Amino acid sequence: MLQFEFMKRIVCFSVFAFVLSVFGLTANAQEVSGSVPNGSLARGKSVRVTVTLDIPAGLHVNSNRPKGENLIATVVTPTGGGLRFGSVRYPAGHDKTFGFSKNALNVYEGRVTFSFPVTVPSNFKGDSASFRVAIRFQACTDEVCYPPKTKRINLSARIR
């Protein structure tokens, strides 16, 4: 009988560890990428840079305007490199109803692309620039939301 209890505990622990690892992997499965057109920027000019958030099937993230005062909006923040950044252009999300909410929420699913202008000051010194882009979002399934997360990427470009 003691052996049966021991085996039962091992099986329960194994199932718990497996479920925890699957949910942990799902919560971290979003990928972020970005690009500078032609890999270059010109002094005194603006170029629109794009950043893409890939959201795996079965997950959604709140849009930049999620339709709920307690919901965490997706926010894109470019910084650094001695460059100037304009306002981020957020795509429209789509309204979707979930079992945990009476009202539709505005969410992103699948592949979502954001863009913003980058301007190189005319007096910029150097032949290359690097900058960082952070995306803060909250991923959810139809039943549960994970803690908010910020993913960062570094982008670089030649300066002409």
C-alpha positions in Angstrom: 0.0 0.0 0.0 2.9 2.4 0.8 4.4 1.7 -2.6 1.1 2.6 -4.3 0.9 5.9 -2.5 4.5 6.7 -3.5 3.8 5.9 -7.2 0.6 7.9 -7.1 2.5 11.0 -5.8 5.2 10.6 -8.5 2.5 10.4 -11.2 0.7 13.5 -9.8 4.0 15.4 -9.5 4.9 14.5 -13.1 1.6 15.6 -14.5 1.8 18.9 -12.6 5.3 19.5 -13.8 4.3 18.8 -17.4 1.3 21.1 -17.3 3.4 23.8 -15.7 6.0 23.5 -18.4 3.4 23.6 -21.2 1.8 26.7 -19.9 5.2 28.3 -19.3 6.3 27.6 -22.9 3.0 28.9 -24.2 3.3 32.2 -22.2 6.8 32.8 -23.7 6.0 31.6 -27.3 5.6 35.1 -28.8 8.3 36.1 -31.2 9.4 39.7 -32.0 11.3 40.8 -35.1 11.9 44.1 -36.8 13.5 45.6 -39.9 14.9 48.9 -41.2 14.1 49.3 -45.0 17.3 48.5 -47.0 19.2 48.3 -43.7 20.1 52.0 -43.9 19.0 55.5 -42.8 19.9 58.9 -44.3 21.0 61.9 -42.2 18.2 64.5 -42.0 15.5 62.0 -43.3 12.8 59.8 -41.9 12.2 56.2 -42.6 9.4 54.0 -41.4 10.6 51.0 -39.4 8.5 47.9 -38.8 8.3 45.6 -35.8 6.3 42.4 -35.9 4.8 40.4 -33.0 4.0 36.8 -33.9 1.4 35.3 -31.6 0.9 31.5 -31.7 -2.4 29.9 -32.4 -4.5 29.6 -29.3 -3.2 32.8 -27.8 -4.2 36.5 -28.2 -2.8 39.7 -26.7 -4.8 42.8 -25.8 -4.6 45.4 -28.6 -3.3 48.9 -28.0 -7.0 49.8 -27.2 -8.3 46.7 -25.5 -11.8 48.1 -24.5 -11.4 47.5 -20.7 -10.0 49.8 -18.1 -8.2 47.0 -16.3 -6.7 45.4 -19.4 -3.1 45.9 -20.3 -2.6 47.4 -23.7 0.1 46.4 -26.1 2.7 49.2 -26.2 5.7 49.6 -28.6 8.6 51.8 -27.4 11.7 52.6 -29.5 14.7 54.2 -27.7 18.3 55.0 -28.1 21.0 55.5 -30.7 20.9 59.3 -30.9 17.9 59.0 -33.2 14.4 60.6 -33.1 11.3 58.4 -33.1 7.8 59.4 -34.1 4.5 58.0 -33.0 3.9 54.3 -33.3 1.2 53.3 -35.8 -0.8 50.5 -34.1 -3.0 48.3 -36.3 -6.7 48.0 -35.4 -7.4 44.9 -33.3 -10.5 42.9 -33.7 -13.4 42.5 -31.2 -13.7 39.0 -29.7 -15.8 37.6 -26.9 -14.4 35.2 -24.4 -16.0 33.1 -21.7 -14.4 35.2 -18.9 -16.0 38.5 -20.1 -19.5 39.6 -21.0 -18.2 42.3 -23.3 -16.1 41.9 -26.4 -12.4 42.7 -26.0 -10.2 44.2 -28.7 -7.3 41.9 -29.3 -4.5 40.9 -31.7 -4.0 37.4 -32.9 -1.5 35.8 -35.4 1.0 38.2 -36.9 0.8 41.9 -36.0 3.0 44.6 -37.5 3.6 48.0 -35.9 5.5 50.9 -37.5 7.1 54.2 -36.6 9.2 56.8 -38.2 12.9 57.1 -37.3 14.8 60.3 -38.1 18.5 60.6 -38.2 19.6 64.1 -37.1 21.5 65.9 -39.9 24.5 66.4 -37.5 24.6 62.7 -36.6 28.2 61.4 -36.2 29.1 57.9 -37.3 28.3 55.5 -40.1 26.0 53.2 -38.2 23.3 53.4 -35.5 21.7 50.9 -33.2 18.5 51.3 -31.2 16.2 49.2 -29.1 12.5 48.4 -29.4 10.4 47.1 -26.5 7.0 45.6 -26.9 4.9 45.3 -23.7 1.9 43.0 -24.0 -0.3 40.5 -22.1 -0.8 37.1 -23.7 -4.0 35.2 -22.9 -5.8 32.0 -23.8 -9.6 31.8 -23.9 -9.5 30.9 -20.1 -6.4 32.5 -18.5 -4.2 35.6 -18.9 -0.5 35.4 -18.2 1.5 38.1 -16.4 2.4 41.0 -18.7 5.7 40.6 -20.5 8.1 42.9 -22.3 10.2 41.6 -25.2 13.1 43.7 -26.6 14.9 43.6 -29.8 18.0 45.5 -31.1 18.0 47.0 -34.6 20.9 48.6 -36.4 21.3 50.4 -39.7 24.0 52.0 -41.8 23.9 55.8 -41.9 24.2 57.5 -45.3 
